[in-house]
Amino acid sequence: MEHIILLFFSFFTEAVILWQYASSLFTSSYSNKIKLALLSAFYAILFLISLLGQTGLNTISFFVINTIFLYMLFKLKLLLALFHSAILTAIMGLSELAVFGIISRFFPHFVLETDAGIIFYTVFSKILFFAVIYLLIHLLKGKNINQEQYDRSGLLLMLIPVSSVFIMFTFLAIGETSAFAQPVDFMVTICAVFLLMVNLLVFGINQYNQKKSQEYTDMQLLLQKESDFAQYYEMILSQSENQSILIHDIKKHLQSIKLLNEKNDSDKINAYIQQLLESSDLKETSKICDNEMLNAILCRYQRQCNEKHIVFHTDIRSDTVQNIYQHDLTSLFCNLLDNAVESADNIPDSFIELTVEKKENSPFIIIILINSCRSTPVYDQDGLPVSHKANKGRHGFGIKSIKKVVKQYNGNLQMYYDNDSGTFHTIITLKQ
């Protein structure tokens, strides 16, 4: 009976550890009730298998069940689920081996074969298992582990915990057939602790590789977005130049009309004039500021705001942004205004106010953007708003682009929400 209770305690503890580990590091679309029900069912199967008394079978079952649980309920890639399951299995087994070695080394009078010895060994091995897993959770919680990116290097890393489990089995098999001499026993303990540390190191390397890979991908997407912005507004500028050429060539059109008039061809004159009046090329771009690129950008968002019934007010002082590179100008203001328009959309009496001014007798320019906002945003650890779009993994680049430009110009970025006025404020200081 005591043996059954001890087994139940052991598997209950391992189930709690798995639950805490998976829930803290990964996201799941399933409810807690479903996850809890399946976890209970899986570990009930493990409990029944353990009654057979086969250590190897127990360990393999533990690895397989954990893999299925992570793969099914947290929608991890199979390789990622295998890796984390291998880590859990290795840490669990090495914790037991380490505690066994410590007891054998420092408490030789303590008989593990007794009920008290088995209880002592089980409790402390699970405590060590929980402590190591808790440390991993603490170090990695909130680090946004990427579940999508995982390359073949993960398979190589997985060989480490798998090898650790194999070595652990070897030690246990030798220990069951013949007792270790005291020096060898001590070396086994040291080896178990060393392998435990190696597995933690491998885990850290794996997460570091994922982080760097994600940063690289984000940077590539960010650069692509900025490139698209730049190309788009280069096109806008080109169109503006074409408009200017057409406007300056209006004399040629008047000359053509004059020739038609000399021929008394009134129908052709009327058609020609009507064609010119309806031409979009003759609609001169609004003059909002003295910087051509920024003016083209602001004109575009002014049209968007008019379509969405958002009051758009700007106050751009002369010669404030002339020292900012065009691609940085594009990235900064496009992302600022994209976020502002999205935030102010579908709000009654919404507005956007943009002010750009230069501090007197200083190299700093100040950009102030105030826009209507329906509710308080969610902020990250840096105090910046988090994207609320459905696919967050592919959004949030606007804030990253803004931060990148601000950092490049040794500036400062501040964002906050004013509850009283229902407005979102962005204040940027740039050094030219």
C-alpha positions in Angstrom: 0.0 0.0 0.0 2.8 2.4 0.9 4.4 1.6 -2.5 1.2 2.6 -4.3 0.9 5.8 -2.4 4.5 6.7 -3.1 4.0 6.0 -6.8 0.9 8.2 -6.8 2.8 11.0 -5.1 5.7 10.7 -7.6 3.5 10.9 -10.7 1.3 13.6 -9.2 4.4 15.7 -8.7 5.6 15.1 -12.2 2.2 16.0 -13.7 2.2 19.2 -11.7 5.7 20.0 -12.9 4.8 19.3 -16.6 1.7 21.5 -16.3 3.6 24.4 -14.8 6.4 24.1 -17.3 4.1 23.9 -20.4 1.6 26.6 -19.2 4.3 29.0 -18.3 6.3 28.8 -21.5 3.8 28.0 -24.2 0.3 29.1 -25.3 -2.6 26.8 -25.9 -6.0 27.2 -27.6 -7.5 24.6 -25.4 -9.3 25.3 -22.1 -7.7 24.4 -18.8 -10.4 21.8 -18.2 -9.5 19.9 -21.4 -5.8 20.1 -20.7 -6.3 18.9 -17.1 -8.5 16.0 -18.2 -6.0 14.8 -20.8 -3.0 15.3 -18.4 -4.8 13.2 -15.8 -5.6 10.5 -18.3 -2.0 10.4 -19.6 -0.5 10.2 -16.1 -3.0 7.5 -15.1 -1.6 5.5 -18.0 1.9 6.2 -16.7 0.9 5.1 -13.2 -0.5 1.8 -14.5 2.7 1.2 -16.6 4.9 1.8 -13.5 3.1 -1.1 -11.7 5.1 -3.4 -14.0 8.3 -2.4 -12.3 10.3 -1.8 -15.4 12.5 1.3 -15.0 13.4 1.5 -18.7 9.8 1.2 -19.8 8.7 3.9 -17.2 11.3 6.3 -18.6 10.4 5.7 -22.2 6.7 6.1 -21.4 7.4 9.3 -19.5 9.1 10.7 -22.6 6.4 9.6 -25.0 3.5 10.9 -22.9 5.1 14.3 -22.4 5.8 14.6 -26.1 2.2 13.8 -27.0 0.9 16.2 -24.4 3.1 19.1 -25.6 2.5 18.3 -29.3 -1.3 17.9 -29.1 -2.4 20.6 -26.6 0.2 23.3 -27.1 0.6 22.8 -30.9 4.3 22.7 -30.8 6.3 21.5 -33.8 7.1 17.8 -33.3 10.8 18.5 -33.1 10.3 21.2 -30.5 8.0 18.9 -28.4 10.5 16.1 -28.6 13.3 18.5 -27.4 11.4 19.8 -24.4 10.2 16.3 -23.5 13.8 15.0 -23.7 14.9 17.9 -21.4 12.2 17.1 -18.9 13.0 13.3 -19.0 16.8 13.9 -18.6 16.3 16.4 -15.7 13.9 14.0 -14.0 16.2 11.0 -14.3 19.4 12.9 -13.5 17.7 14.4 -10.4 16.9 10.9 -9.1 20.5 9.7 -9.9 22.0 12.7 -8.2 20.0 12.3 -5.0 20.7 8.6 -5.0 24.4 9.2 -5.3 24.4 11.9 -2.6 22.6 9.7 -0.2 24.9 6.8 -0.9 28.0 9.0 -0.5 27.2 11.2 2.5 24.6 9.0 4.3 25.9 5.5 3.9 24.1 4.3 7.0 20.8 5.3 5.4 19.3 2.2 3.9 17.4 3.0 0.7 15.8 -0.4 0.6 13.6 0.5 3.6 10.3 2.3 3.3 11.7 5.3 5.0 14.7 5.3 2.7 12.5 5.1 -0.4 10.3 7.9 0.8 13.3 10.1 1.6 14.8 9.4 -1.8 11.6 10.0 -3.8 10.7 13.2 -2.0 14.1 14.8 -2.3 14.6 13.7 -6.0 11.2 15.3 -6.9 12.2 18.5 -4.9 15.4 18.7 -7.0 13.4 18.1 -10.2 10.9 20.8 -9.3 13.7 23.3 -8.3 15.6 22.9 -11.6 12.4 23.2 -13.7 11.3 26.2 -11.7 14.6 27.8 -12.4 14.2 27.2 -16.1 10.7 28.6 -16.0 11.9 31.7 -14.1 14.6 32.4 -16.6 12.5 31.9 -19.7 9.0 33.1 -18.7 8.0 36.2 -20.7 10.8 35.6 -23.3 8.3 34.8 -26.0 9.6 31.4 -27.0 9.1 31.0 -30.7 7.1 27.9 -31.5 7.4 28.2 -35.2 11.1 28.6 -35.8 13.0 25.4 -35.2 15.7 24.1 -37.5 17.7 20.9 -37.7 20.2 22.1 -35.1 17.5 21.4 -32.5 17.8 17.7 -33.4 21.5 17.7 -32.7 20.9 19.5 -29.4 18.3 16.9 -28.5 21.0 14.2 -28.6 22.4 15.6 -25.4 19.5 15.0 -23.1 18.8 11.7 -24.9 22.4 10.6 -24.3 22.1 11.7 -20.7 19.2 9.4 -20.2 21.1 6.5 -21.9 24.1 7.1 -19.6 21.7 7.3 -16.6 20.2 3.9 -17.6 23.8 2.5 -17.9 24.6 3.6 -14.3 21.4 2.2 -13.0 21.9 -1.2 -14.8 25.4 -1.5 -13.4 24.2 -0.5 -9.9 21.5 -3.1 -9.9 23.8 -5.9 -10.9 26.8 -5.0 -8.7 27.3 -2.4 -6.0 29.6 0.5 -6.7 32.8 0.9 -4.8 32.8 4.1 -2.7 35.1 6.1 -5.1 33.1 5.0 -8.1 29.9 5.8 -6.3 31.2 9.3 -5.8 32.1 9.7 -9.4 28.7 8.5 -10.5 27.2 11.3 -8.3 29.5 13.9 -9.8 28.7 12.6 -13.3 25.0 12.9 -12.7 25.3 16.5 -11.4 27.6 17.4 -14.3 25.1 15.9 -16.9 22.3 17.9 -15.2 24.3 21.1 -15.7 25.1 20.2 -19.3 21.4 19.7 -20.0 20.6 23.1 -18.5 23.4 24.6 -20.7 22.0 22.9 -23.8 18.5 24.2 -22.9 20.0 27.7 -22.7 21.9 27.4 -26.0 18.7 26.2 -27.7 16.7 29.2 -26.5 19.5 31.6 -27.4 19.6 30.2 -30.9 15.8 30.6 -31.2 16.0 34.1 -30.0 18.7 35.1 -32.4 17.0 33.4 -35.3 13.8 35.3 -34.5 15.6 38.6 -34.2 17.2 37.9 -37.6 13.8 37.2 -39.2 12.2 40.2 -37.6 15.0 42.4 -38.9 14.6 41.1 -42.4 10.9 41.7 -42.3 11.4 45.1 -40.8 14.0 46.1 -43.5 11.6 44.8 -46.2 8.8 46.9 -44.8 11.0 50.0 -44.7 12.1 49.3 -48.3 8.5 49.0 -49.4 7.7 52.3 -47.7 10.7 54.1 -49.3 9.8 52.7 -52.8 6.2 53.8 -52.4 7.0 57.3 -51.5 9.7 57.6 -54.1 6.9 56.8 -56.5 4.7 59.5 -54.9 7.5 62.1 -55.3 7.9 61.0 -58.9 4.2 61.6 -59.5 4.5 65.0 -57.9 7.3 65.9 -60.2 5.2 64.8 -63.1 2.4 67.0 -61.9 4.7 69.9 -61.6 6.0 69.3 -65.2 2.4 69.2 -66.4 1.5 72.3 -64.6 4.5 74.2 -65.9 3.7 72.9 -69.4 0.2 74.4 -69.2 1.3 77.0 -71.8 1.6 74.3 -74.3 -2.0 73.2 -73.7 -3.1 76.8 -74.0 -1.2 77.1 -77.3 -3.1 74.0 -78.5 -6.4 75.6 -77.5 -5.4 78.7 -79.3 -4.8 76.8 -82.6 -8.1 75.1 -82.3 -9.8 78.5 -81.6 -8.2 79.9 -84.8 -9.9 77.1 -86.7 -13.2 77.9 -84.9 -13.4 74.2 -83.8 -15.5 74.9 -80.7 -16.4 71.2 -80.1 -12.7 70.2 -79.9 -11.9 73.1 -77.7 -14.6 72.2 -75.2 -13.5 68.5 -75.2 -9.9 69.5 -74.7 -10.6 71.8 -71.9 -12.9 69.3 -70.2 -10.2 66.6 -70.5 -7.7 68.9 -68.8 -10.1 69.9 -66.0 -10.9 66.2 -65.2 -7.2 65.1 -65.4 -5.9 64.0 -61.9 -2.5 65.3 -63.0 -3.7 68.9 -62.8 -4.8 68.5 -59.2 -1.8 70.0 -57.4 -0.6 68.3 -54.2 -1.4 70.2 -51.0 1.4 72.2 -49.4 1.6 71.0 -45.8 5.3 71.4 -45.1 8.4 72.5 -46.9 10.0 69.0 -47.0 8.9 67.2 -50.2 9.0 63.7 -48.9 7.3 64.5 -45.6 4.7 66.6 -47.5 3.9 63.6 -49.8 3.5 61.4 -46.7 1.2 63.9 -44.9 -0.9 64.4 -48.0 -1.5 60.7 -48.2 -2.6 60.4 -44.6 -4.7 63.6 -44.9 -6.7 61.9 -47.7 -7.1 58.8 -45.5 -8.3 60.8 -42.6 -10.8 62.7 -44.8 -12.2 59.3 -46.1 -12.5 58.0 -42.5 -13.9 61.3 -41.1 -10.9 61.9 -38.9 -9.9 65.5 -38.3 -6.2 65.8 -39.3 -4.3 68.8 -38.1 -0.6 69.4 -38.6 1.9 72.0 -37.4 5.2 71.3 -39.1 7.7 74.1 -38.5 10.1 75.1 -41.3 13.5 73.4 -41.5 12.9 70.9 -38.8 13.4 67.6 -40.6 15.9 68.5 -43.3 18.7 66.6 -41.5 16.8 63.3 -41.3 17.5 60.8 -44.1 14.5 60.3 -46.4 14.2 56.5 -45.6 14.2 57.3 -41.9 11.7 60.0 -42.4 9.5 57.6 -44.3 9.8 54.8 -41.7 9.2 57.1 -38.7 6.2 59.1 -39.9 4.5 56.3 -41.9 4.5 54.0 -38.9 3.4 56.8 -36.5 0.5 57.8 -38.7 -0.4 54.2 -39.5 -0.9 53.5 -35.8 -2.7 56.8 -35.2 -5.2 56.3 -38.1 -5.9 52.7 -37.0 -6.4 53.8 -33.4 -8.7 56.8 -34.3 -10.8 54.9 -36.9 -14.5 54.4 -36.1 -14.5 56.7 -33.2 -17.0 59.6 -33.2 -15.3 63.1 -33.4 -11.9 61.5 -33.7 -8.8 63.5 -34.5 -5.1 63.3 -35.1 -2.7 66.2 -34.2 0.9 66.2 -35.4 3.4 68.8 -34.3 7.0 69.0 -35.3 9.2 71.7 -33.8 12.8 72.4 -33.0 14.1 73.4 -29.6 15.5 76.8 -29.6 19.3 76.9 -29.6 19.6 73.1 -29.5 20.1 70.3 -32.0 16.9 68.6 -30.9 13.6 68.4 -32.7 10.4 67.4 -30.9 7.7 65.3 -32.6 4.3 65.3 -30.8 1.5 63.1 -32.0 -1.9 63.0 -30.3 -4.7 60.9 -31.5 -8.1 59.6 -30.4 -8.0 56.1 -28.9 -10.9 53.9 -27.7 -9.3 52.1 -24.8 -6.1 51.8 -22.7 -3.4 49.9 -24.7 -1.6 46.9 -23.3 2.1 47.7 -22.7 5.2 45.5 -22.8 8.1 45.6 -20.3 9.6 48.6 -22.1 6.4 50.7 -21.6 5.4 50.5 -25.3 2.0 49.4 -26.6 1.6 45.8 -27.8 -0.1 45.1 -31.1 -3.7 43.9 -30.7 -3.8 42.5 -34.2 -4.7 38.8 -34.6 -1.3 37.7 -35.9 1.0 39.2 -33.4 4.0 37.3 -34.6 3.9 39.3 -37.9 2.8 42.6 -36.4 4.3 45.1 -34.0 7.0 46.0 -36.6 5.7 49.6 -36.6 6.9 50.2 -33.0 10.1 48.4 -33.8 10.7 50.7 -36.8 10.0 53.8 -34.7 12.4 52.6 -31.9 15.1 51.9 -34.5 14.9 55.4 -35.9 14.8 57.1 -32.5 17.8 55.1 -31.4 19.7 56.0 -34.6 19.3 59.7 -33.9 20.1 59.4 -30.2 16.6 60.3 -29.3 13.9 59.4 -26.7 10.5 57.8 -27.2 7.6 58.2 -24.8 4.1 56.8 -25.2 1.2 57.1 -22.9 -2.6 57.0 -22.8 -4.7 59.8 -21.2 -7.9 58.3 -19.7 -9.6 61.7 -19.2 -9.4 62.8 -22.8 -9.4 59.3 -24.4 -6.2 60.2 -26.4 -2.9 58.4 -27.0 0.2 60.6 -26.8 3.5 59.9 -28.6 6.4 62.3 -27.8 9.7 61.8 -29.7 12.9 63.8 -29.3 15.5 63.4 -32.0 19.1 64.8 -32.2 19.9 66.1 -35.7 
